[in-house]
């Protein structure tokens, strides 16, 4: 076992929230270690294949900015892309998400963390975490490719998405009885949807489902009938559902990866037998099946769906959030979607990032303290980036002042967030403008 090394902040998870948290803490002067289980930063945006983060705007105004917005817009600029017309907010919400190139975004995340002068360990997982015997802070055991390594940290940020660090630290978490289905995104080619007889393929698909060789949700979210057009039109992007597997631990994650690729393989074999699809090619498959829900912490404050839908302004609000209630289901049409009332912009409290009974411990991303319906909305990427930046700012301030994140003056937190481009609740949101080419 390697000897102890010390840093101010350890961020567990380099995904949507973690890379922003680590970058913010590093830019604020903290000595930071970022731990990532894969070989690529970006999480859902990159390894999960959901490369259309949102939502940064509400009702024509920008409500989330900061480091996440910086990386996303830099990616669009690098690739010669365009941003949606955010002022045209009456369109379906998914049309206001921003398409990014997965490789370029991952490489820009690399640049951001390197420029923030922090340490990073890829292909490394958390093995154990416990309070230090003397003084405040944490002792962390990491499983690296060449053995176990011990690190000490003043502050921990759990950005695993699954509350893994919080659970290992003995902090309270909530695991739902049922979780939202997952989705394996891919990219298909070798056909023109306009040349296909969708009705005929749906009929053949229905026959295979009734014979027990396919599932309706191999190709759509609908559990009650065939909808092959969804998969073929999207070319496999966010077009299926994998049910009844909670992927918060290695056993569940393993089952999910196996089942998701099994689902895609049986669909591929079926489609290649259909007229016009003989040359179907799966160009790429996301390295990880995209997970929507596994666990949340039990926090010092909890965001309920009533809080979210009413646009409650918390007295310790650290960021805005904006997305409809978006609960994926394993029944019916597969989705419960409830738009927010016009003009409502929810906020998220600091206390939802703090596990109950904890000190010097923060959580960022989808596993913050929230009930199921609220979580179905605030789990999305722009909000996770915002909570990541808030966690990174508080961690850096705590490490430098010795003040627990729960006791930091909100004015100091807001000042640091503003310094790094974030929009703080109470600030005047920025009106969106049509941005043709960037």
ZAMARGU-4260 file (C-alpha; in steps of 0.2 Angstrom, whole numbers, plus 5000, padded with zeros to 4 digits):
<rodrens>
0) 5000/5000/5000 | 5007/5017/4995 | 5010/5030/5009 | 4998/5044/5013 | 4997/5059/5002
5) 4987/5074/5006 | 4976/5086/4997 | 4963/5099/5001 | 4949/5092/4991 | 4946/5074/4983
10) 4932/5073/4970 | 4926/5056/4967 | 4919/5054/4949 | 4925/5064/4934 | 4908/5064/4925
15) 4895/5078/4922 | 4896/5086/4939 | 4913/5080/4945 | 4924/5088/4931 | 4916/5105/4935
20) 4918/5103/4954 | 4936/5098/4952 | 4940/5112/4940 | 4931/5125/4951 | 4940/5120/4967
25) 4957/5120/4957 | 4954/5137/4950 | 4950/5143/4967 | 4967/5138/4973 | 4964/5121/4982
30) 4975/5106/4980 | 4963/5094/4971 | 4963/5076/4967 | 4950/5070/4954 | 4947/5051/4954
35) 4938/5044/4938 | 4934/5025/4936 | 4935/5026/4917 | 4948/5033/4905 | 4938/5048/4900
40) 4931/5063/4908 | 4913/5069/4905 | 4902/5055/4911 | 4885/5055/4903 | 4890/5067/4890
45) 4904/5057/4884 | 4905/5039/4889 | 4886/5038/4891 | 4882/5045/4874 | 4870/5059/4879
50) 4880/5072/4870 | 4866/5085/4871 | 4867/5094/4888 | 4854/5105/4894 | 4845/5115/4900
55) 4854/5131/4903 | 4840/5143/4899 | 4823/5146/4905 | 4809/5156/4897 | 4821/5164/4885
60) 4834/5168/4899 | 4850/5160/4904 | 4849/5153/4921 | 4864/5142/4922 | 4882/5147/4916
65) 4899/5145/4924 | 4912/5132/4920 | 4900/5119/4912 | 4893/5133/4900 | 4911/5138/4896
70) 4916/5120/4891 | 4900/5117/4881 | 4901/5133/4871 | 4919/5131/4868 | 4916/5113/4861
75) 4903/5121/4849 | 4915/5134/4844 | 4929/5121/4841 | 4918/5111/4830 | 4910/5125/4820
80) 4893/5121/4827 | 4878/5132/4831 | 4868/5135/4847 | 4849/5134/4847 | 4839/5150/4847
85) 4836/5150/4866 | 4824/5165/4864 | 4812/5153/4855 | 4807/5144/4871 | 4790/5138/4865
90) 4798/5124/4856 | 4800/5106/4864 | 4813/5107/4877 | 4824/5094/4869 | 4826/5106/4854
95) 4835/5118/4866 | 4848/5106/4871 | 4866/5109/4864 | 4874/5096/4853 | 4893/5093/4857
100) 4906/5082/4849 | 4910/5069/4862 | 4929/5068/4859 | 4931/5086/4858 | 4921/5089/4874
105) 4931/5075/4883 | 4947/5083/4877 | 4942/5100/4883 | 4938/5093/4900 | 4956/5086/4900
110) 4962/5104/4896 | 4951/5112/4910 | 4957/5100/4924 | 4975/5101/4919 | 4975/5120/4917
115) 4967/5121/4935 | 4983/5112/4941 | 4975/5097/4949 | 4980/5079/4950 | 4969/5066/4941
120) 4969/5047/4942 | 4960/5038/4928 | 4955/5020/4930 | 4954/5022/4949 | 4940/5018/4961
125) 4936/5022/4979 | 4939/5007/4990 | 4936/5015/5007 | 4933/5031/5016 | 4933/5036/5034
130) 4935/5051/5045 | 4953/5055/5050 | 4957/5049/5068 | 4964/5066/5073 | 4956/5083/5067
135) 4943/5085/5054 | 4944/5078/5036 | 4944/5061/5028 | 4956/5046/5025 | 4952/5039/5008
140) 4958/5022/5001 | 4959/5021/4982 | 4961/5006/4971 | 4973/5009/4957 | 4980/4998/4944
145) 4996/4995/4954 | 4987/4993/4971 | 4979/5002/4985 | 4984/5020/4989 | 4980/5031/5004
150) 4975/5049/5003 | 4970/5062/5016 | 4958/5076/5011 | 4950/5090/5021 | 4934/5090/5010
155) 4926/5076/5000 | 4915/5079/4985 | 4904/5063/4980 | 4901/5065/4961 | 4898/5047/4958
160) 4880/5049/4953 | 4876/5034/4964 | 4881/5041/4981 | 4894/5028/4982 | 4906/5039/4992
165) 4893/5044/5004 | 4887/5026/5007 | 4905/5020/5010 | 4907/5034/5023 | 4892/5028/5032
170) 4881/5043/5028 | 4863/5040/5025 | 4856/5037/5007 | 4840/5032/4999 | 4838/5018/4987
175) 4821/5018/4978 | 4811/5003/4977 | 4809/5005/4958 | 4821/5015/4947 | 4820/5023/4930
180) 4825/5012/4915 | 4842/5015/4908 | 4846/5018/4890 | 4861/5012/4879 | 4864/5025/4865
185) 4872/5020/4849 | 4875/5027/4831 | 4868/5017/4817 | 4870/5020/4798 | 4869/5011/4782
190) 4851/5015/4778 | 4839/5029/4773 | 4824/5030/4784 | 4814/5038/4770 | 4816/5022/4760
195) 4809/5010/4773 | 4792/5003/4775 | 4790/5007/4794 | 4773/4999/4795 | 4779/4982/4788
200) 4794/4982/4800 | 4783/4986/4815 | 4772/4972/4810 | 4787/4960/4809 | 4793/4967/4826
205) 4777/4965/4834 | 4777/4946/4829 | 4794/4944/4836 | 4789/4952/4852 | 4774/4941/4854
210) 4785/4926/4850 | 4796/4931/4865 | 4811/4935/4854 | 4811/4954/4856 | 4805/4967/4868
215) 4795/4983/4863 | 4808/4993/4873 | 4822/4986/4863 | 4818/5000/4851 | 4808/5013/4860
220) 4801/5018/4877 | 4784/5012/4874 | 4780/4995/4883 | 4763/4992/4874 | 4767/4991/4856
225) 4780/4992/4842 | 4787/5009/4838 | 4802/5005/4827 | 4802/5022/4819 | 4809/5030/4834
230) 4825/5020/4834 | 4827/5021/4815 | 4824/5039/4814 | 4836/5043/4829 | 4848/5030/4823
235) 4849/5023/4840 | 4852/5038/4850 | 4842/5038/4867 | 4830/5026/4859 | 4828/5011/4871
240) 4824/5006/4889 | 4832/4993/4900 | 4822/4989/4915 | 4822/4984/4933 | 4841/4985/4936
245) 4848/4997/4949 | 4866/5000/4944 | 4872/5009/4960 | 4885/4995/4963 | 4896/4984/4953
250) 4884/4969/4953 | 4870/4980/4946 | 4881/4989/4934 | 4887/4973/4927 | 4870/4966/4924
255) 4865/4982/4916 | 4879/4982/4904 | 4876/4964/4899 | 4857/4966/4897 | 4859/4982/4887
260) 4871/4975/4874 | 4861/4959/4873 | 4845/4970/4869 | 4855/4979/4855 | 4862/4963/4848
265) 4844/4955/4846 | 4838/4971/4839 | 4852/4972/4826 | 4849/4954/4821 | 4831/4957/4818
270) 4833/4974/4808 | 4846/4966/4797 | 4833/4954/4790 | 4821/4968/4785 | 4820/4976/4768
275) 4831/4991/4766 | 4841/4987/4782 | 4852/4973/4775 | 4867/4985/4776 | 4863/4992/4793
280) 4879/4996/4803 | 4881/5000/4821 | 4895/5013/4820 | 4898/5015/4838 | 4890/5010/4855
285) 4892/5021/4871 | 4905/5013/4882 | 4892/5014/4897 | 4874/5011/4897 | 4866/5028/4902
290) 4859/5027/4920 | 4845/5039/4926 | 4842/5034/4944 | 4850/5024/4957 | 4851/5032/4974
295) 4850/5049/4982 | 4858/5055/4999 | 4847/5060/5014 | 4852/5078/5015 | 4851/5092/5027
300) 4838/5099/5016 | 4827/5089/5003 | 4820/5096/4987 | 4802/5090/4984 | 4792/5090/4968
305) 4782/5104/4976 | 4797/5114/4980 | 4803/5111/4962 | 4787/5115/4953 | 4783/5130/4963
310) 4800/5138/4959 | 4804/5139/4978 | 4818/5151/4982 | 4828/5143/4996 | 4837/5154/5008
315) 4853/5144/5004 | 4850/5142/4986 | 4866/5139/4976 | 4860/5137/4959 | 4845/5137/4947
320) 4838/5122/4939 | 4827/5120/4924 | 4819/5105/4916 | 4802/5097/4916 | 4797/5083/4927
325) 4804/5069/4916 | 4801/5052/4925 | 4805/5037/4913 | 4794/5022/4917 | 4793/5003/4914
330) 4775/5004/4910 | 4763/5012/4897 | 4772/5024/4885 | 4787/5024/4896 | 4788/5043/4901
335) 4779/5054/4913 | 4783/5072/4907 | 4776/5087/4916 | 4782/5104/4910 | 4784/5118/4923
340) 4772/5132/4923 | 4778/5147/4912 | 4789/5159/4922 | 4794/5146/4936 | 4813/5143/4938
345) 4817/5131/4952 | 4832/5133/4964 | 4842/5121/4973 | 4848/5123/4991 | 4865/5120/4999
350) 4858/5108/5011 | 4853/5096/4997 | 4872/5094/4993 | 4876/5090/5012 | 4872/5073/5018
355) 4863/5072/5035 | 4876/5071/5049 | 4891/5075/5039 | 4905/5087/5040 | 4917/5092/5026
360) 4907/5082/5014 | 4898/5087/4999 | 4888/5079/4985 | 4885/5085/4967 | 4875/5079/4953
365) 4860/5068/4952 | 4861/5060/4969 | 4858/5076/4979 | 4844/5075/4991 | 4827/5076/4982
370) 4811/5066/4980 | 4809/5055/4965 | 4799/5067/4954 | 4810/5082/4958 | 4825/5071/4955
375) 4818/5066/4938 | 4820/5084/4933 | 4836/5090/4942 | 4846/5075/4937 | 4850/5083/4919
380) 4867/5088/4914 | 4866/5107/4915 | 4859/5106/4933 | 4873/5093/4938 | 4886/5105/4931
385) 4879/5119/4942 | 4878/5109/4958 | 4896/5103/4953 | 4902/5121/4952 | 4893/5125/4969
390) 4901/5110/4977 | 4918/5114/4971 | 4917/5132/4977 | 4911/5127/4994 | 4925/5114/4995
395) 4939/5126/4991 | 4932/5139/5003 | 4931/5126/5017 | 4948/5119/5014 | 4956/5137/5015
400) 4946/5144/5030 | 4943/5128/5040 | 4924/5132/5040 | 4912/5117/5037 | 4902/5119/5020
405) 4886/5120/5030 | 4893/5136/5040 | 4901/5145/5026 | 4893/5163/5023 | 4882/5162/5008
410) 4889/5179/5002 | 4907/5171/5001 | 4900/5156/4991 | 4891/5168/4979 | 4906/5179/4977
415) 4917/5164/4972 | 4904/5157/4960 | 4901/5174/4952 | 4920/5176/4950 | 4920/5160/4939
420) 4905/5165/4928 | 4891/5156/4938 | 4873/5163/4939 | 4868/5165/4957 | 4850/5164/4962
425) 4844/5181/4964 | 4855/5188/4951 | 4846/5195/4935 | 4845/5180/4923 | 4853/5184/4906
430) 4841/5186/4891 | 4845/5173/4878 | 4849/5179/4861 | 4848/5170/4844 | 4866/5164/4841
435) 4868/5158/4823 | 4885/5152/4820 | 4899/5152/4834
</rodrens>
